[in-house]
Amino acid sequence: MTDRPEIISNFLSTHGWGTALRDPLVGDASARRYLRLARGNERAILMDSPNPAEDVVPFIAIADILHRLGLSAPEIKAAQPDDGLLLLEDFGDGTFTRLIAQATDPAELYRLAVDALAVIHRDFRPDQASTINLPRYDADLFIEQVMLLADVYVPAALGRAATAAERTELEQAWRATVPDAVQIGTSLLHRDYHVDNLMRLPDRAGPAACGLLDFQNAGLGPISYDLVSLLEDARRDVPTPLATAMLDHYLKGFPDLDRDAFFRSYAVLGAVRHTRIVAVFARLHLSHGRSEYLQHLPRVWRLLEAKLAEPALTPVRDWFDRTLPPQARAPLFHLKASD
């Protein structure tokens, strides 16, 4: 069997990048890795996705959809999907995260991100995704995701497995809230739409100046979800006045949208996202030794608790108060990484 380095070298050589300098880039919580390639004054990015579960075909298809919407996804210069390899346009180093750290006005960047999202919500049509089987983020899928809390976080926090009754009550609580929230309107859903995955492209105008990354897990889902991802970020604080201003900016572009229904959906799907992330961050630590994610648990719990205070979340809040009271939430310094 040909080993991975040889597969990569052959791919790069075939497309003229065999002698390029390779500089590893910081990755995320997935098995994918990225290398910046330098060939004289030219730059490109190698996406290396060796895990069969992280197919690169969706990335190719969604990049095409975004291009047809007039938005900026990396151009795909070459692809070897069977081996999980893509040669991509290099958008540079101007991630929103880095620019904010360098004192760029956050409002300018968040407004650009909201404008790009509004293009998707206004112009995307499901038939544009007819060549790919995008997952549909409906009530059943969201509820399946939040049940990870019972599988991972309850045992870690309480030192025992969730009982059958607790699991049933948790599912029933979500089923009393989520189905209405997903009716707000469906569009292409990025799923990880936050500043780590957005880049400013100063040579492009309008919403195309927002470079979009890490969209391979996109699906079809409610329009409120990606706004929660952006404005209630698990990894950094977004000031409430800024988030409020960005929601108002978004809604001005959709004057026919029922604002009350939108904010109910935003609250419920915010709670869904934060619940899932609490469980995922705990699992990353417990199962993979990724303890750096524990630092974010207090923030995510604060975001989740704010959502649980909303009237639409009363059944879910009641379950949390009974089963995971505040002292069992965050931080969980007693969590131990598995061997």
N, C-alpha and C positions, 0 to 999 in steps of 0.2 A: 504493500500500500504506500502510495506517495505521501510523504509527511507534509504537514501544514506549511512550514517555511518554503519548501520546494514548490508547492502549489501557488503560493503567493509570488514567489520570484518568477515563475513561469508566466503568471498572469501579467505582472508588471513588465516583463521583457516583451511579451507579445504586443503590448500597447505603448512601447517606447519609453517606459519608465524604469527599466531594469537597473540602471545605474544611478537612479535618483537617491539623494540622501533621505533617510527616513527618521522622522522625529515623532515619537509616541505622544499622543495628546491625552489629557486627563479624561477618563471614561466615566460611565455612570454605573448604576446598579445592575446592569445587564452583562451578558457575556461578550457583547460586542466590544471591539476596540477600534481605535482610529489612529492612523499614522499620517502626518503631514509629509508630503513628498516635495522635494526641491530639485529642480532640473534647470540649472542656470537661473534665469529670472522667472521661470515658470513654477507655479505651485499647484498642487492637487491634494486631495484627501483620499486615502484608502480606507474604506469601511470593510472590516474583517469580521464577519458574523459566522463563526464556525458551528454554532449551535443550530441543529436542524429546526428547533422550535422557533428560532428567530429568522424566519425566511426573509430574504431581501426583496422578493417579488412585490409585496405590498408597498415597500418604499418606492420602487420604480413606478408603480401605477399611481400612487398618490402624488408623487412629484409631478407626473404628467397632468393630473387634475389641477394642481395648484398653478402650474404654468398656464394652463388654458384659462384660469381665472385671472390671469395677469399678475399673479403673485410670485414671490421669489423663493423657490426651492432650489437646492444645488443642482446644477446641470449634471446629468449622468454621462460621463465621458466614455465609460466602458463598463460592461457588466459580465459577470460569470456566475449567474444565480445558483447553479447546482453546487457551487463551492462557497457560496455566501460572500462573494467579493464584488465590491463596487468601487469604481474610480470616479470621484466626485469633484465638482468645482469647489475651490477653496474660497470661502467667504471671508477669510481673514480672522482677526482676533477681536472684533468689535461686538462681543456678546453684550447684551443689555446688562448682565451682571457686572461685567468688567467696567462698562461705561458708567454705571451708577457708582461703583467704587471710586471712579476717577472724577466724581462730582459733576457728571452730566445731569442736567435737569431730569429727574425721574418722570415728571409729568409729560415731558416731550416724548419720552420713550414709551410710556404706557399708552399715551394717546395714539402713537403709531401702531402699537400692538392691537389696540381696540379697533382701529381703522382697518387693519388687515383682516381681523376676525369678522368685522361687519361685511367686508367684501364676500367672504365665504358664505355668511348667513344670508346675504341678499342674492347672490348670483349662483351658488352651487345648486345643481339639480341631481337627484339620485341617478338619473340615466347616464350621467357623466362617469359613474362608477360601475357601469354595467359589465365591464370586463374583469372585475375583481369582486370576490365575495367578502365584502366588508362586514365585520361583526355589527350587529344592531344592538345598541345600548338601550335596551328597553327595561321595563321594571324588573323582569325576571333576572336579567344579567346583573343589574345594579344590586339587587337583593342577594344574589349569589356571592357577589364580591364582599358585601359588608358582613356576611356570615363568617368571613375569615377572623373577625374579632372574637367570635366564640371559640374558634379552633386554636388561635394563637395567643391572643392577649388575655383572655380570661384565665387560662392555666398559668400564664406567667405572672399575672397580678395576684391571683387568689390562691395559687398553689394547688389547684385541683381543676379537673376538667369541668366544663360547663355541663350542667345536667340536661337531660332531654327536655324537661319543662322549660328551662331557661332558653334553650335553643328555639323551641317552638314559640315561646312568647316574644323572643327577639324578631323572628321572622314575621310573626303576625303584626308586630308594631310597625315594621317597615312596610308591610303590605297595606297598612292603613294610611300610609303617607306617600309612598313613591309613585304609584300608578298615576295619580293626578299630576304630579310634578313633571313627568316625562311628556305630557301632552302640550307643552308650551310651544312646540315647533321643532322640527327635525332638520338637521343639516349635517355637513361633514364635521365630525368631532375629532379634534387633534388628540385629545386625552391627556397630554402633558404640556399644555400651553402655558409656559412660565418663562421668566427672564433668562434662565439658563439655556433655553432652546430657541432664543430669538437673537438676531443680530442686526445691527444697523449697517445698511449698505449706502454710504453717502453718495455714491455715483448714480443712484436710482431715485426716482421721484414717486411721491404719493405713497400708497400702501406697499408698493413694490420695494420701498426702501427698508422694509422689515423682512429680513431673511429668516426663513422657517426651517427648523431642524427637528430631528428625532420624531418624525411623524409616522413611523412605520406601524405603530399600533392604532392608527386612526380607525374610526368606524362611523356609523350613522347614529346620531343621538341628539338629545335636547340642546338647544342653543345656549342655555344658561350654564352648562357644565364647564366649558372652556373659559368662560368669564370668571367662574369661581377659581379655576386653576391659576389664572393670571393674578387675580386681585386678592386671593386668600392663600398666598404662597406658603407651602409647608416649610420652606428653608429660609425664609427671610420675612421680616415684618414689612407690611405695606401699610403706611399710615391711613387711618380711616378716612380722613378728608380726601385723600388722593383716590382711594377706592370709590368713594361716593361720587366724586367728580367724574371718574371714568365710566361708572354705570350710567350717570346722567348723559354723558357724551354719547355713549352707545345708544341709549334709548331715544335720543333726539333723531337718530337715523332711522328709527322704526316707529313712527308716530301712531301707527295703527295697532301696535302691540299692546295688549292689556297689561298695564303696569302692575296691578295687584297680582295677577296670575304669574307674571314674570318673577316678582320678588318672592312669592311663595315657592316657585320652582327653584329659584336661586338658593333659598334657605334649605330646602329639602335636599337638593343635590349637593349643596355644600356640606351638609351633614353626612351624606353618603360618601363623598370624597374623603373627608377628614377621618371618618371611621375606618375606611379602607386603608388610609395611609398610616394611621396609628398601628394597625395590625401588620402592615407590610414592613414598617420600620422596626417593629419588635422582632418580626421573623428574620429580617436581614441580620440583626444582631445575634439572635439565638441560634439560627441555623448556619449562618455564614460568617460569624465573627465580625460583622461590619458595625462595630460599636459607634462609629462616627454619626450614625443616624439617631442615636439616643438623644443627642443634644437638641434635636428638633421636636421631641415628643411634647415638652411643655407648651411650645407654641401651637402645635396641632391640637392639643387638648383645649387650649384657650379658644381657638377657632371653633372647635366642635361644640364646646359648652355654650358659646354665643349663639350658635345655630340651634342648639337644643332648647334655648329659652324662647324660641319662636313658637307661636301658637300651633302652627302646622306640624310641629314635631312633638307635641305633647305625648303621644303614645310611646315614642322612642325615648323621650326624656324620662318617663316613668320607669322604663326598663333599666336605664342606666342608673337611676337613683336607687333602685332596688338591688341591682346586681353588681355594678361597678361604682360605688359611691366615691366622692372626691378623693378620699385618702388612698384609694386603690388605683388612681389614674396615672398621674405623672408628677415628678419623674420617678421611674422605677429603677432605683439604683441597685436593687437586689437581683436584676436580671443577670443571668450567667450565660456566656457563650457555650454552645455545645462543643464537645470534643470532636 
